[in-house]
């Protein structure tokens, strides 16, 4: 009876958590697969992150939950080693994906116009492949014998705590990628701040030149049609395009900055405790505390699918095509859940009404209203006032 009193509530909580992680990450993947405008290199990396979290939720978490509920291992010694290796594989692939995403965001903010030529689909796929190759290299050690002597009790299964492997895996899986992530986002912040200032100055200069627009247009009519005149709409469009592109990259960087922040909050305690405890067992926290830290890392797998609809306008306004009607129902449920968690984010009924307002924080007061009249790039130009 005492066992059931503990097992039932723990099992229900963990089962809900696992289902939340699985469904959420499936929705992120389907949102990109079923919407052509979301199939861009940045979202390929987000899919890669969702795949790692989904793999964790479908292969690792159910086994971990069973161990937590029963309080002993029932799957045998060989499967224990495989479970521990897949655990490291998924977690490493997740943070490596965040590392690649941070580099991608730096390129997007630093070179907004050249970004499509720098980050091509082929390079994105190669980067995704590289993430999984590195994750396999880091996780395969225990399967090749780099681990502590196995326990004689087959009802016990613990993650590898061989001191030098835990140091190697902690550096490769967390600390080195984390250093790259923090460096990239520091650069993103510096570049975004400088570029925002320059773009705001450019927009102010355009407004000051508006008073001379009529005179400039009269002179332009006497020139060849292909010549670019100062103050013309074509001249202004270059800055407007750069402003909108930079604004979108800046918003994406903010969204992924939240993802990285939540990842650090969830995983840093574990990667502090694990190597320290493996070198000095007296510094290892109590078993209950370690379990909380252990599952806090897993909790990150269900946070990312919430962060995207909360902070990303593109994911909030997804309208799936008819063949994704099931996704549409789930997305409506997810949007309603988000509207409860963050009321300002809107609801499912507000999305896809044919008018999308995009605010550009890079230059206050600059707003693009995208309706059915906009072109493929989503950039609308002011009518020619002659």
N, C-alpha and C positions, 0 to 999 in steps of 0.2 A: 504493500500500500504506500509506503514511504517512497519507493522507487517511482510508482505511478504519479504521485503528487509532484515529483520533480520532473519526470520525463515528459508528461503530457504538455504542461505549459511551455517548457523549453522547446519541445518538438514543434509545437504550433508556431512559436515565435520564429524559430529558425526556418521552418517551411515557408512561412510568409515572406521572410527576408529573401530566401532563395528564389521564390517565384517572382518577387519584385525585380530582382536582378536579371533573371532570365527574360521576362517579358519586356522590361525596359530596354535592354540591349538589343533584343530582336526588333523593337520598334525603331530604334536608331538606325539599324542596318536597313530595314525595309523603307524607311523614310528616304534614304539616299537612293536605294535601288529603284524605287517606284517614282522618283521625281527627277527628271532629266536635268533641271537647273541646279540640283544639288550634287551632280556628279562632277566634282572638281577635285583636284589633287588634295586640297586641305581636308575635304570630307572623306577621301580615301584613307587618310591617316586616322580620322575619327572612326571610320569603319574598322580599321585595324585594331584600334583601342577597344571598340565594342566587341569584336571577335574574341580578343583576349579575355575580356570580362565575361563574355558568354561562355567561353570554354571553361573558365573557372567555375561559373555557376552551374554548369551541367555535369562536369566531371569531378571537380574537387569538393565543392561545397556540400553536396549530398553525402559524400563519404565522411567529411568532417563533422557534419551534423549528426550522422549516425554514431560516430565515436563520442560526440558530446552527450547525446541522449543516453546511450547504453553505458558509457563510461568505461568501455573496454573494446578492444579491436577484434573484429569477427571475420576479417577478409583474408587473413593469412600473411605470412612474412613477405612473399614476393610482391603481392599487391601493395603492401605497405611502402616498399621502396619505389614502386611506380607512382603511387599517390603523392609521395613527397617530391618526386622529380617533376611531375606535372604541375604541382603547386608552385614550385620555383619557376617553371617554364612560363606559366600564365602571368604570374606577378612580374617577372622580368620583362616579358613582352609588353605588358601594360605600361610600365614606366619607360621602356625604350620608345614606345609609341608617343608618349608625352614628350620625350626628348626630341624626337623627329618633328613633332608638331610645333614645338617652341622654335626650332630652327626655321621651319616653314613660315611661321608668323613673323620672324625677324626679316626674312627675305621679302615677305609681303608688305611690311611696313616700310622697310628701307628702300625697296625698288617696286613700288606699286604698279607702275606702267610696264616694267620689264618682267614682272613676275610670271606671266604666262609662258615666256620664252625660257626662263630659268628653271621653273618647276613644271616640267612636262609630265604627261601621264606615264611615260616610260620610266622616268627618273623616280616618280612617286612609287611605282610598283617595285622597282629595284630597292628603294629604301624600305618598303614594307617587308620584302624578302630578307633584307639585311637584319631587320629587327628580329625576325624569327630564328635566323641562323645564330645570331649572338645569344639569344635566349636559350637555344638548345645547347650551345657550348657551355654556358654557365650552369645549366640545370643537370647536365648528364653526368657530372662528376660522381655523385653517390652511386649511380647505377654501375659505374666502372670500378667501384671499390673505395672511393675517397669519402669515407664516413667512419664514424665510431664503431667499435665492435658491436654486432647485433645483440639484442637482448635474448636471453634464453626463454623468456616468456612470450609466446606468440600472441597473447592477448594485449600486449602493449605495442604501440606504434607511435614514435615521436619523430619530429622533423630532425634532420641531420644537424648535430651540434659539434661535429669535429672542428676544433678551434680554427685551423687554417682554412678549411673550406668555408666556414661561416664568415671569416674575414674576406675571403675571395669573393664569395657570392654577395656579401653586403656591399663591397666596393663596386663590383660589376653590375649588380642589379639595382642599386639605389644611389650610393654616394657620388660616383662619377657621373651618371646621367643627371642626378640632381644638380651637380655643379654646372653642367652644361645648360640645364633648364634655367637656373637662376641667372647665369651669365647672359643668356639670350634675352630673357625678359627685362633685365637691366638695360641692355642695348635697345630693346623695343621701346622702353619708357623714354630713354634719352632721345632716340630718333623721332618718336611720336611727338614729344614735347617741342623739339626743334622744328619739325615739319609743320605742325599745327600753327606755330607762330608765323612761319613763312607764308603758309597758305592764307592765313587771316590777313596778313599784310598785302598779299596779292589781291584778295577780294576787296579790300578797302581801296586799293589803287584803282581797281576797275570801276568802283562806284564814283570815284573822283573824276574819272575820265568820261563818265556818262554825259556830262554837260557838253563835251566837245564832240559827241557822237555824230550829230547831224552834219557838222562841218566836215568831219572825216569821211562820212559816207558820200558827200558830194564829190570830194576829191577821188574817192575810190571808183566812182562811176567812170572817170576819165582814164582809168588804168585797165590793163588786161584782166580778163575774168579770173585767170588763175593766180593773180598776185594777191598776197595777203596784206591787208591794210591794217594799220594800228587801230585798235578800238573796234574792229569788226567782230561780228558774232563768231566767225571761225576762229579768230584769235582768242576770244574769251572761252570758246569751247574746250580748248586744250587745258586751261586751268580748271575749268569746271569738271572735266573728266577726271583729272588727277585728284581733285578735291573729293569727288564721290568715291573713286577707287580707294584712296587713302582712308577715307572715313569707314568704308566697309572693312578694310584690313584692320583698322584700329579697333572696331567693334569685335571682330573675331579674336583679336589678341586679348581683349578684356574678358571675353567669354572663356577662352582657354586658360587665361590667368586664374580664373576662379576654379577651373578643373584642377590645375596644378596645386593651388592652395589647399584644396580639399584632399588631394592625394598626399601632400606632405603631412597634413594634420592626421590622416588615417595611418600612414605607414611609418612615419619617423619614430614613434615610440617602439615599434617592433624592431626596427633596424638599429635602435640604440640598445635595447635589452638583449637581443640575441647574441651579438658578438661579445658583449661584456660578460654575459652569463656563461658563454662557452669557454672563456679563458679563466674565469673565476666563478665557480659555482656558488660561492657564498654571497655573491652580488645578484644572483638570480632572484627575481621577485617571487612572492607566493604563487602557488598554482592557480588560484582563482584570478589573481591580478594578471597573470600571464595569459590566461584564456581570454580575458577581456581585451587585452592588447592584441592578441592573435586575431580575434574576430573583428576588432576595429579595422584592421587592414582589409579583411574581407568586405567590410561594409562599404568600402570605396567603390566596389563593383556595381552597387545600385545607386550611387550618387550621381555618376556622370549622366545617365539618361534623364535625370531630373534637371541637372544644370543646363543642358542644351535647350529644352523648351522654355526654361525660365529666363535665360540670358541671351539666347540667339534668336533674332527676329526671323531668320530664314527657316529655322525648325518650327517656330511657332505658327508660321503662315503656310505650312505645307498643306496642299490640297491634292490628295492622291488621285490618279486617274481611275476610271471605272473598274479596271481589273484589280484594283487594290482596295475594294470596298471594305474588306475585313480590317485592313490597316486603317481606313478612314474611321471606322467605329472605335478602334482602340485609340487612335489619335485624339478623337473627341473626348474619350474618357480621360486620357492623359492631360489634355488641355484644360478640362474642367478641374482636374486635381491640381494642376499648376495654378489655376486662377484662385483656388482656395489657399494654396501656400503663398502665393504672391499676387494679390488682387490686381495690381496694376498691369499684369501681363496679358489681360484679356481672356476671352473664352473661345471655344470652338466655333460658336455661331458668328463671331466677328471676323473670322478669317475667310479669305477668298471671296470678298464681296466685289472684287474688281477694282478696288482703289487701295493702294498701299502708300502710306506716308513714311518716307525715310528721312529721319533727322540726322544731320551731319554734325557731330560734336566738334569736329575739327574747326569749324567756323560757325560761331553762334549766329543764329538768325538765318542761316542758309538752309532751305528746305526744298526737297525734290518731291513733288506729288506725282507718283507713277500710276497712270491710268491706262486705259486701252490705247491711248494715243502715243505711248512711249515706244521707242525702238527697241531692238534686241538687247542693247547694252543697258537698258534701264535708265538712260540719261536723257532728259527732256531739255530742249533748248527754248529760250524765250522767243516769241514771235518777232519777226523783223518789223521794227517800228520805223517806217519811212514816211 
